[in-house]
Amino acid sequence: MELSLISFISLLFVCSAGLIFKNRLGSVSSHFRRGLIALAATFSVIAFAVPTFAQSHQGGEASLELPDLSKVTFLSGITGHNLLLIGIVVCLFGLGFGLAIYMNLQKLPVHRAMREISELIYETCKTYLITQGKFILIL
């Protein structure tokens, strides 16, 4: 429960930082703005994840002992450790593919009506995030 709450707060902070930087840094280059947003995201994840790593060893998920995955075999002889490494490589390929598609989509022309709809959705989401952030701060 605690880790999911920390993750939610981190995500909320990252989205808020992105909205703030987007509005205040309109004339700054997009690479610099993306760097600032990435820095804010990294800082928020580190800042909100510290209590998770400071748990006591008496109980909770931090005290779980994991088995040695190199001693277990799956799918005709692949060790558990190698299977996890293969999964990480597949995830990295998926991330690269997603970024390539995203960058290609940004270069495409947009119809005026679609731009208006996307701006409406953006403003709605921004209002929702601000309202939820205020609600969480009240709690």
C-alpha positions as CSV (number, residue, x, y, z in Angstrom):
1,M,0.0,0.0,0.0
2,E,2.8,2.4,1.0
3,L,4.8,1.8,-2.2
4,S,1.7,2.3,-4.5
5,L,0.9,5.6,-2.7
6,I,4.5,6.8,-3.1
7,S,4.4,5.8,-6.8
8,F,1.1,7.8,-7.2
9,I,2.5,10.8,-5.5
10,S,5.7,10.7,-7.6
11,L,3.6,10.4,-10.8
12,L,1.4,13.3,-9.7
13,F,4.5,15.4,-9.0
14,V,6.1,14.5,-12.3
15,C,2.9,15.5,-14.2
16,S,2.6,18.7,-12.3
17,A,6.3,19.6,-13.0
18,G,5.7,18.9,-16.7
19,L,2.7,21.2,-16.8
20,I,4.6,23.9,-14.9
21,F,7.7,23.7,-17.2
22,K,5.5,23.6,-20.3
23,N,3.7,26.8,-19.3
24,R,6.6,28.8,-18.0
25,L,9.3,27.8,-20.4
26,G,7.6,28.6,-23.7
27,S,10.5,30.3,-25.3
28,V,13.2,27.9,-24.1
29,S,14.4,25.2,-26.5
30,S,12.5,21.9,-26.3
31,H,15.7,19.9,-25.5
32,F,16.4,22.0,-22.5
33,R,12.8,21.8,-21.4
34,R,12.8,18.0,-21.7
35,G,16.0,17.9,-19.7
36,L,14.5,19.9,-16.9
37,I,11.4,17.7,-16.9
38,A,13.5,14.6,-16.7
39,L,15.5,16.1,-13.9
40,A,12.3,16.9,-12.0
41,A,11.0,13.4,-12.6
42,T,14.2,11.8,-11.3
43,F,14.3,14.1,-8.3
44,S,10.7,13.4,-7.4
45,V,11.1,9.6,-7.7
46,I,14.2,9.7,-5.5
47,A,12.6,12.0,-3.0
48,F,9.4,10.0,-2.6
49,A,11.0,6.6,-2.7
50,V,13.4,7.2,0.2
51,P,10.8,6.1,2.9
52,T,10.3,2.9,1.1
53,F,14.0,2.0,1.3
54,A,14.1,3.0,5.0
55,Q,11.7,0.3,6.1
56,S,12.7,-1.8,9.1
57,H,13.8,-5.5,8.6
58,Q,11.2,-6.8,11.0
59,G,8.4,-7.0,8.4
60,G,7.0,-5.9,5.1
61,E,8.1,-6.4,1.6
62,A,11.6,-5.1,2.2
63,S,12.5,-8.1,4.4
64,L,11.4,-10.8,1.9
65,E,14.2,-13.1,0.9
66,L,14.2,-14.0,-2.8
67,P,15.5,-17.3,-4.1
68,D,18.6,-17.6,-6.2
69,L,17.2,-17.5,-9.8
70,S,20.4,-18.8,-11.3
71,K,19.6,-22.3,-9.8
72,V,16.2,-22.5,-11.4
73,T,15.7,-23.5,-15.1
74,F,12.8,-22.6,-17.4
75,L,11.9,-23.5,-21.0
76,S,14.4,-26.3,-21.5
77,G,17.4,-25.1,-19.6
78,I,17.3,-21.2,-19.5
79,T,18.2,-20.1,-16.0
80,G,15.8,-17.7,-14.2
81,H,18.5,-14.9,-14.2
82,N,19.0,-15.2,-18.0
83,L,15.2,-15.2,-18.6
84,L,14.9,-12.0,-16.6
85,L,17.8,-10.4,-18.6
86,I,16.1,-11.4,-21.9
87,G,12.9,-9.7,-20.6
88,I,14.8,-6.5,-19.9
89,V,16.3,-6.6,-23.4
90,V,12.8,-7.0,-24.9
91,C,11.5,-4.1,-22.8
92,L,14.4,-1.9,-24.0
93,F,13.6,-2.8,-27.6
94,G,9.9,-1.9,-26.9
95,L,11.0,1.4,-25.4
96,G,13.1,2.2,-28.4
97,F,10.3,1.3,-30.8
98,G,7.8,3.4,-28.8
99,L,10.1,6.4,-28.8
100,A,10.7,6.1,-32.6
101,I,7.0,5.9,-33.3
102,Y,6.4,8.9,-31.0
103,M,9.0,11.0,-32.7
104,N,7.6,10.2,-36.2
105,L,4.1,11.1,-35.0
106,Q,5.3,14.5,-33.8
107,K,6.5,15.3,-37.3
108,L,3.1,14.6,-39.0
109,P,0.8,17.5,-39.8
110,V,-2.3,17.9,-37.7
111,H,-5.8,18.9,-38.8
112,R,-7.1,22.1,-37.1
113,A,-10.1,20.3,-35.5
114,M,-7.9,17.6,-34.1
115,R,-5.6,20.1,-32.6
116,E,-8.5,21.9,-30.9
117,I,-9.8,18.6,-29.5
118,S,-6.3,17.6,-28.2
119,E,-5.9,21.0,-26.6
120,L,-9.3,20.6,-24.9
121,I,-8.3,17.2,-23.6
122,Y,-5.0,18.6,-22.4
123,E,-6.7,21.4,-20.5
124,T,-9.2,19.0,-19.0
125,C,-6.5,16.7,-17.8
126,K,-4.5,19.6,-16.4
127,T,-7.5,20.8,-14.4
128,Y,-8.2,17.3,-13.2
129,L,-4.6,16.9,-12.0
130,I,-4.6,20.2,-10.2
131,T,-7.9,19.4,-8.5
132,Q,-6.6,16.0,-7.4
133,G,-3.4,17.5,-6.2
134,K,-5.3,20.0,-4.1
135,F,-7.5,17.2,-2.7
136,I,-4.5,15.1,-1.8
137,L,-2.8,18.0,-0.1
138,I,-5.9,18.6,2.0
139,L,-5.9,14.9,3.1
